[in-house]
Amino acid sequence: MPRKNRRLTIELPPEFIALCEQDKIAPEVVLRGFIADLCSIMSWQSNPRTDGYSSNGSDERTYARAYYERVGYPWWHD
């Protein structure tokens, strides 16, 4: 199955921007990290990804998935 990338533009709330600035981390790093953890995207040193997505670890993957399911996203339907 070919990989399909999709660009999405959203306005980030000032609270999120302030949190990232406080912690001196770029918002895109936080969002890419969460997405990678949620989807179990791995970037191996022997075969690194060029798109910047890489899971932060097994616990982070577990917590991201637990959050996603707790909110109920898998059961929301359009």
Beta strands, then each sheet from edge to edge (+ up, - down):
end
